[in-house]
Amino acid sequence: MGVYRCRYAASSERGMLREAFDPDRYIAAESLQSWVVTLAVTGSALDLRTDDTLDAFGLDDQISTSRDPRVWQAAQRLGDLHWARHHDRDRLPGIVYRSRTTPQHNANLAWFAATPATVTSAVRLADRLDLLEAAITADGFTIEL
């Protein structure tokens, strides 16, 4: 386990479902009790979507989009380094990266407990029938009821 608590977000709700339930696109009944939370995040972020940042770390886009366990381990080490080197943990920037499932359209954010963010809404996934319908009809999900 890591040395810090980190959560993940996507730039769209459908993108969030694809990332959270990839690759099976299956939502078990107990997962329907999960929360769909909308955040307003302020401040800066380590942006792994830009060539300048990737070049500075000697990386390519695989750091965001690969499913290779070695690349995931490298991403974890990068997060650990970001945590260890940041001096003001009360305002620790998140890490923005491209989505594995829709890299052209979605960005994801890994944020830490101290990343400046405000919850603007929180609803149980079971109560988001519009989102569940889109997951089934547009994204090929199976949902256990």
KOLKE-216640 format. One record per atom (N, C-alpha, C, CB): residue in one letter; x, y, z. Coordinates in steps of 0.05 Angstrom, whole numbers, plus 5000, padded with zeros to 4 digits. Glycine has a CB too. Layout:
<sites>
AXYZ/...
</sites>
This chain:
<sites>
M501749765000/M500050005000/M501850255000/M498150005024/G500650474990/G502150724989/G502350855016/G500750914969/V503851075017/V504351215042/V502251445045/V507151335042/Y500451475027/Y498551695028/Y495951595017/Y499551945012/R493751735023/R491151675012/R490751834987/R488851735033/C489851704966/C489451834940/C486851734929/C491851764921/R485351924917/R482851854903/R483051924874/R480352004917/Y481251824858/Y481351864829/Y478751974819/Y482151604815/A478952154799/A476552274787/A476952284757/A476052554799/A474752314743/A474852344714/A473352604707/A473552104699/S473952704682/S472752954674/S469852924665/S474353074651/S468852684663/S465952644657/S464952404673/S465552594626/E462352404678/E461252184693/E461451914679/E458352244701/R460851924653/R461051674637/R463951574636/R459951704609/G465851764634/G468651694635/G469451574662/G470451944629/M468251684683/M468751574710/M467851284711/M467351744731/L465551224701/L464550944701/L466350764685/L461650934691/R467250854661/R468950684644/R471550634659/R469550824617/E472750834672/E475250794686/E474850614711/E476351064695/A472750654726/A472250504751/A471650214746/A470050634767/F470250154724/F469349884719/F470649764694/F466349884716/D472949864687/D474549754664/D475949504673/D476449974654/P476249304658/P475449284630/P472749144626/P477549134615/D471549044648/D469148874645/D466649034639/D468748714669/R466549284647/R464149444644/R461749304657/R463549504615/Y462249204681/Y460149064696/Y460049204723/Y460848754700/I457549284731/I457149424756/I455549224774/I455649694753/A456849124795/A455548944814/A453549094831/A457648804832/A451548954841/A449449084857/A450549244880/A447548874868/E452549144894/E453649294917/E455049554908/E455649124932/S456049564884/S457249814873/S455250034869/S458749754847/L452749964866/L450650164863/L450450344887/L448050034857/Q451550264910/Q451450424934/Q453850624935/Q451450244959/S455650604915/S457850794914/S456751074908/S459850714892/W458451274914/W457651554910/W458751654884/W458651724933/V457151814870/V458051974847/V458352254859/V455951964822/V460752344860/V461352604873/V462452794852/V463452564896/T461453034852/T462453254835/T464153434853/T460153404821/L466553494843/L468453664858/L469153914842/L470953504865/A469754114857/A471054354845/A473954354857/A469554624852/V475854304840/V478654294849/V480054554841/V480154044836/T481554664860/T482954914855/T485954864858/T482055134874/G487455054847/G490355034850/G491554894826/G491054884875/S494154834828/S495654714806/S495554414807/S498554814807/A496554294786/A496754004785/A499253924768/A494153874773/L500253694774/L502353584758/L500953464734/L504053364773/D501353574710/D499753504686/D501353324669/D498953764671/L500653064669/L501952864652/L500852844624/L501752594666/R499353044616/R498253044589/R499953214570/R495453154589/T501953354580/T503553534563/T506253404556/T503953804577/D507153454532/D509753354524/D511953454541/D510253424495/D511853704550/D514053814566/D514253664593/D513454114572/T512053604605/T512253454631/T513153174626/T509453444644/L512053034606/L512952764600/L515952754593/L511352644576/D516852944577/D519752964571/D521453004595/D520253184550/A520553184613/A522053244638/A522452994655/A520653464654/F520552814655/F520752564670/F521752324654/F518052494682/G522252374628/G523152154611/G521051944607/G525652024624/L518552034604/L516251864601/L514951904574/L514251904623/D513151724567/D511351774545/D508451734554/D512051584520/D506551734536/D503751734543/D502951464556/D502051784519/Q504651264555/Q503951004568/Q503551044597/Q506150804562/I504751244610/I504451284639/I501551334646/I506251524648/S500051434627/S497151484631/S495451264621/S496351744618/T496151144598/T494250974584/T494850674584/T494051064556/S497150594593/S497950314592/S496550154614/S500950284594/R496149904608/R495149714629/R497349524638/R492749554617/D499749564628/D502049394636/D502649444666/D504549464618/P502849224681/P503449254710/P506049404716/P503648984723/R508049384698/R510549534703/R510149834700/R512749434683/V508349914681/V507750194678/V506150294702/V506250244651/W504250134712/W502750204736/W504650244759/W500549994742/Q506650064762/Q508550094784/Q510150354781/Q510549854785/A510850424756/A512350674751/A510550914758/A513250694722/A507950904752/A506151114759/A505851144789/A503351064746/Q505850924803/Q505750934833/Q508251064844/Q505350644845/R510550994833/R513051114841/R513051414836/R515450984827/L511951494813/L511751784807/L510051924828/L510651824778/G507751804835/G506051914855/G507451934882/G503551754858/D508951724889/D510451724914/D512551954914/D511851454919/L513851994892/L515852204890/L514552474892/L517352184863/H512252514879/H510752764881/H510052824910/H508252744863/W509152614924/W508352644952/W510852714969/W507152384963/A512952574965/A515352604982/A516652884978/A517352384976/R516552984953/R518053234947/R516353484951/R518953224919/H513753464956/H512153704959/H512253804987/H509153644950/H513054044991/H513554155018/H510954245032/H515354385016/D508954335018/D506554445030/D504354235027/D505754715018/R504254035045/R502353815042/R499453905046/R502953605062/D499054145058/D496354255061/D495154345035/D496354475081/R496754375014/R495754454988/R497154294966/R496354764983/L497354034971/L498753854952/L497153834926/L499053574965/P498453904904/P497053894878/P496453604870/P498654024856/G494353564856/G493653304845/G495353244821/G490753284838/I494853014809/I496252924784/I494152884763/I497952664789/V494253034741/V492453004719/V493652824698/V491653284706/Y492052634688/Y493152444668/Y490852374648/Y494352194680/R491652274625/R489652194605/R488251934613/R490952164577/S485751914605/S484151674611/S485251434595/S481251724603/R485151194608/R485950954594/R483750874574/R486350724614/T481250924580/T479050834563/T478351024541/T476650774580/T478551284545/T477951484525/T479951704526/T475051594528/P482551654519/P484651854523/P484252104506/P487251734516/Q482752094485/Q482352334468/Q480352524481/Q481352254441/H478552424498/H476352584508/H476252634538/H473852444500/N477652474553/N477452494582/N480152534595/N476152244593/A480052684617/A482452704634/A481552594661/A483353004636/N483552484675/N483052384702/N484752534721/N483652074704/L484052534746/L485552674767/L485852494791/L484052934776/A488352454799/A489052324824/A489452554844/A491552134822/W487852554865/W488252764885/W488752644912/W485852954885/F490052804928/F490852724955/F488852854975/F493752804961/A488852755000/A487052865020/A487353165023/A487552725047/A489753265018/A490253555022/A489853724997/A492953595033/T489253594974/T488853744950/T486453924953/T488553554925/P486654184948/P484454364952/P482054294933/P485254654946/A479954194945/A477554114930/A475054154948/A477753814921/T472854224934/T470354264948/T468254084934/T469454564947/V466753934950/V464653764940/V462253944933/V463753544961/T461453924908/T459154084899/T456553914897/T459654204872/S456853644895/S454553474897/S455453184903/S452853474870/A453753034915/A454252754921/A451652594920/A455752714949/V451552394902/V449052244899/V449851944896/V447452344873/R448251774907/R448851484904/R448451414874/R446951314921/L450251234865/L450151144837/L447351024831/L452250934831/A446150884850/A443450764846/A441350974840/A442650604871/D441851224849/D439851434845/D440351584819/D439951624868/R442451514804/R443051654779/R442151484755/R446051714777/L439551444753/L438351274732/L439251374704/L435351274734/D439451634700/D440351744674/D443151644667/D440252044674/L444951644687/L447651564682/L447751254678/L449451634706/L446251104693/L446150824689/L444950744662/L444550684712/E442950884653/E441750834627/E443850894605/E439251014623/A445351114607/A447351174588/A449550964588/A448551454593/A450250864612/A452250654614/A451450404599/A452850594643/I448950334601/I447950094587/I447650144557/I445250014599/T446250354550/T445550394521/T447850504505/T443250584519/A449550674516/A451650794500/A454450674504/A451751084506/D454850544528/D457550454534/D457750154539/D458550594559/G455550004535/G455649714536/G455949594563/G457849624519/F455049724584/F455349624611/F453149414616/F455149844631/T453749234635/T451849054647/T451649134676/T452648754644/I449249154686/I448749244714/I447149034729/I447349524715/E448248934751/E446848744768/E444948894786/E448848574784/L442448814786/L440448934803/L439748764827/L437948994787/
</sites>
